[in-house]
Amino acid sequence: MGCFGNVVDSVKSFQFRQTLSQLITLGLIVATALTLWKGLMCITGTESPVIVVLSGSMEPGFRRGDILFLRMTKDPIRAGDIIVFNIDV
C-alpha cells in the first residue's frame, strides 16, 4: 500500500505542477499581449492601433475582415486619407 500511495502522491503533485505551469504560461501570454497593445498605442498615438473592417462600406479598397493599422499624425487631412470615427455607444 505504501508504494501505491507514493505513486498517487507523485501523480497529484505532477498534475498540480503542470496546472501551475499552464496558468503561469497563460499569464505570460496575456501580459505580453497587453504590453504589445500598450506599446502600439504609444507608437501610433491612437487608442485603437489595430482595427477590423466590419462592413462592406470600404470596398473595393478594403473588404470585410481586413485588418488595418492606424496612426495619428499632425499632417492635414488630404484626399485619399482614410478617416476612422470612434462612436461611443
Short mmCIF file of the C-alpha atoms (twelve columns), coordinates in Angstrom:
data_MODEL
# 
_entry.id   MODEL 
# 
loop_
_atom_site.group_PDB 
_atom_site.id 
_atom_site.type_symbol 
_atom_site.label_atom_id 
_atom_site.label_alt_id 
_atom_site.label_comp_id 
_atom_site.label_asym_id 
_atom_site.label_seq_id 
_atom_site.Cartn_x 
_atom_site.Cartn_y 
_atom_site.Cartn_z 
_atom_site.pdbx_PDB_model_num 
ATOM 1  C CA . MET A 1  0.000   0.000  0.000   1 
ATOM 2  C CA . GLY A 2  2.909   2.346  0.710   1 
ATOM 3  C CA . CYS A 3  4.218   2.040  -2.857  1 
ATOM 4  C CA . PHE A 4  0.780   2.718  -4.327  1 
ATOM 5  C CA . GLY A 5  0.345   5.753  -2.052  1 
ATOM 6  C CA . ASN A 6  3.683   7.176  -3.246  1 
ATOM 7  C CA . VAL A 7  2.623   6.785  -6.883  1 
ATOM 8  C CA . VAL A 8  -0.706  8.545  -6.240  1 
ATOM 9  C CA . ASP A 9  1.050   11.384 -4.408  1 
ATOM 10 C CA . SER A 10 3.572   11.830 -7.233  1 
ATOM 11 C CA . VAL A 11 0.770   11.901 -9.855  1 
ATOM 12 C CA . LYS A 12 -1.171  14.509 -7.835  1 
ATOM 13 C CA . SER A 13 1.993   16.573 -7.438  1 
ATOM 14 C CA . PHE A 14 2.702   16.310 -11.189 1 
ATOM 15 C CA . GLN A 15 -0.822  17.445 -12.065 1 
ATOM 16 C CA . PHE A 16 -0.527  20.397 -9.677  1 
ATOM 17 C CA . ARG A 17 2.820   21.399 -11.195 1 
ATOM 18 C CA . GLN A 18 1.500   21.022 -14.729 1 
ATOM 19 C CA . THR A 19 -1.595  23.102 -13.932 1 
ATOM 20 C CA . LEU A 20 0.525   25.758 -12.232 1 
ATOM 21 C CA . SER A 21 2.863   25.830 -15.222 1 
ATOM 22 C CA . GLN A 22 -0.050  26.244 -17.633 1 
ATOM 23 C CA . LEU A 23 -1.512  29.098 -15.550 1 
ATOM 24 C CA . ILE A 24 1.846   30.887 -15.463 1 
ATOM 25 C CA . THR A 25 2.225   30.445 -19.228 1 
ATOM 26 C CA . LEU A 26 -1.274  31.820 -19.811 1 
ATOM 27 C CA . GLY A 27 -0.476  34.797 -17.580 1 
ATOM 28 C CA . LEU A 28 2.716   35.489 -19.518 1 
ATOM 29 C CA . ILE A 29 0.858   35.335 -22.839 1 
ATOM 30 C CA . VAL A 30 -1.802  37.783 -21.619 1 
ATOM 31 C CA . ALA A 31 0.824   40.131 -20.150 1 
ATOM 32 C CA . THR A 32 2.798   40.071 -23.403 1 
ATOM 33 C CA . ALA A 33 -0.305  40.841 -25.479 1 
ATOM 34 C CA . LEU A 34 -1.231  43.771 -23.218 1 
ATOM 35 C CA . THR A 35 2.320   45.102 -23.326 1 
ATOM 36 C CA . LEU A 36 2.390   44.933 -27.119 1 
ATOM 37 C CA . TRP A 37 -1.012  46.665 -27.329 1 
ATOM 38 C CA . LYS A 38 0.100   49.480 -24.998 1 
ATOM 39 C CA . GLY A 39 3.343   49.817 -26.947 1 
ATOM 40 C CA . LEU A 40 1.424   50.131 -30.213 1 
ATOM 41 C CA . MET A 41 -0.824  52.739 -28.583 1 
ATOM 42 C CA . CYS A 42 2.215   54.825 -27.641 1 
ATOM 43 C CA . ILE A 43 3.896   54.464 -31.032 1 
ATOM 44 C CA . THR A 44 0.809   55.187 -33.148 1 
ATOM 45 C CA . GLY A 45 -0.842  57.765 -30.891 1 
ATOM 46 C CA . THR A 46 -4.286  56.126 -31.065 1 
ATOM 47 C CA . GLU A 47 -6.465  54.255 -28.596 1 
ATOM 48 C CA . SER A 48 -7.108  51.554 -31.194 1 
ATOM 49 C CA . PRO A 49 -3.955  50.955 -33.239 1 
ATOM 50 C CA . VAL A 50 -5.425  47.830 -34.853 1 
ATOM 51 C CA . ILE A 51 -9.000  47.635 -36.194 1 
ATOM 52 C CA . VAL A 52 -11.001 45.230 -38.333 1 
ATOM 53 C CA . VAL A 53 -13.249 46.351 -41.192 1 
ATOM 54 C CA . LEU A 54 -16.761 45.333 -40.146 1 
ATOM 55 C CA . SER A 55 -18.857 46.293 -43.153 1 
ATOM 56 C CA . GLY A 56 -18.565 46.444 -46.912 1 
ATOM 57 C CA . SER A 57 -18.652 50.249 -46.960 1 
ATOM 58 C CA . MET A 58 -14.913 50.495 -47.695 1 
ATOM 59 C CA . GLU A 59 -14.917 48.216 -50.741 1 
ATOM 60 C CA . PRO A 60 -13.162 47.879 -53.179 1 
ATOM 61 C CA . GLY A 61 -10.208 49.249 -51.177 1 
ATOM 62 C CA . PHE A 62 -10.783 47.133 -48.093 1 
ATOM 63 C CA . ARG A 63 -13.003 44.092 -47.665 1 
ATOM 64 C CA . ARG A 64 -14.871 42.858 -44.595 1 
ATOM 65 C CA . GLY A 65 -12.464 41.243 -42.171 1 
ATOM 66 C CA . ASP A 66 -9.370  43.156 -43.320 1 
ATOM 67 C CA . ILE A 67 -7.080  44.312 -40.504 1 
ATOM 68 C CA . LEU A 68 -5.987  47.945 -40.552 1 
ATOM 69 C CA . PHE A 69 -3.147  49.537 -38.588 1 
ATOM 70 C CA . LEU A 70 -3.903  53.131 -37.629 1 
ATOM 71 C CA . ARG A 71 -1.643  56.029 -36.740 1 
ATOM 72 C CA . MET A 72 -2.262  59.640 -35.793 1 
ATOM 73 C CA . THR A 73 -0.334  62.416 -37.495 1 
ATOM 74 C CA . LYS A 74 -0.378  66.159 -37.243 1 
ATOM 75 C CA . ASP A 75 -0.470  66.438 -41.043 1 
ATOM 76 C CA . PRO A 76 -3.626  67.991 -42.516 1 
ATOM 77 C CA . ILE A 77 -6.215  65.619 -43.977 1 
ATOM 78 C CA . ARG A 78 -5.752  65.151 -47.728 1 
ATOM 79 C CA . ALA A 79 -7.637  63.425 -50.488 1 
ATOM 80 C CA . GLY A 80 -7.113  59.687 -50.295 1 
ATOM 81 C CA . ASP A 81 -6.676  59.608 -46.493 1 
ATOM 82 C CA . ILE A 82 -8.850  57.145 -44.630 1 
ATOM 83 C CA . ILE A 83 -10.721 58.611 -41.667 1 
ATOM 84 C CA . VAL A 84 -11.842 56.397 -38.808 1 
ATOM 85 C CA . PHE A 85 -14.542 57.556 -36.381 1 
ATOM 86 C CA . ASN A 86 -14.832 56.347 -32.810 1 
ATOM 87 C CA . ILE A 87 -18.521 56.158 -31.923 1 
ATOM 88 C CA . ASP A 88 -19.495 55.801 -28.274 1 
ATOM 89 C CA . VAL A 89 -22.473 53.504 -27.894 1 
# 
